[in-house]
């Protein structure tokens, strides 16, 4: 069985094909800068790289080019040979409580809730429509980043704003990175030989976008991101938590106007706003000689530690803390800083294990006497989407 996983953005399509007989990736690629003069398509398969540097005017042309590369690599002659196509969807709102087979009603509902994720969902919808046109009779499945967090109780996801207003306009915490949190938690439970429905963990997806998730008995009960991915941790260019009055004050002082708020909080803030770099590798390299880099590093780690403490209180018992994402998997200095001051909670990591195997491999990094296990698990959202796609189309 071959499953294609598509992650369509406003100007890009990331794709990967899995052979579900052994859950191995057999091809992956990226179509980027769609609609621009310098667009590009690249495919990795059979140990080779296949590339096209041509203008790609829209998603349909991008998928045609992907198909051309797959045929050249002798992976597929056309998309109709696939057994299923899974689509990553950032925001399912309150409409989608699980992954689902895509039909016209699903597309219409995705279009209706698109204002909740205006930068993401329209691109997903364009990818779905075009993929369905070029893959007749192949079932398509929508897998939502928000679904994993639909198990949060109302007292955790509701904002303290006028209740009827929130209900009327779907204003609430939704959470994101759900596919990633779900994947690494299942892997951690398996590695610890704990039944998943009895597994408690704090999952740290740390990358340019970052979020924390409290998992109780295998279900999300709270997470740091909110209505959008802006809430919570300090991120590469996102501010994370802040007093809303800061925005009001800056508006009143005419530092920004209302048209600049989104860009200011999502693209000019976070690590970039503090020290001029959004890349944790650069920040770690400079923090000994650059005060602002050191400040950005300390602020990032401090915010993560605060959420760990808060979610420990929520969960009462923790089997594991899981690091994943680009920073979580590849930044030992960050992991060490976060964990070093959590010994009173039962967290204790082995410095040699943390630093000596600085590879993105699944492993434990806690000391033998640590009360709480600490793991690094590289996330694989694409495989999780392929698994859910297979489950739905074979049900």
PyMOL commands that set and color helices and strands:
alter all, ss='L'
color gray80, all
select helices_A, chain A and resi 59-72+79-81+104-112+114-117+121-133+147-151+154-157+163-169+178-191+196-198+245-252+258-267+270-275+280-286+291-315+325-330+332-340+343-345+351-356+381-394
alter helices_A, ss='H'
color red, helices_A
select strands_A, chain A and resi 2-8+12-19+24-32+40-45+48-52+84-89+100-101+140-144+201-206+210-216+219-223+320-324+363-364+373-376
alter strands_A, ss='S'
color yellow, strands_A
deselect
rebuild
show_as cartoon
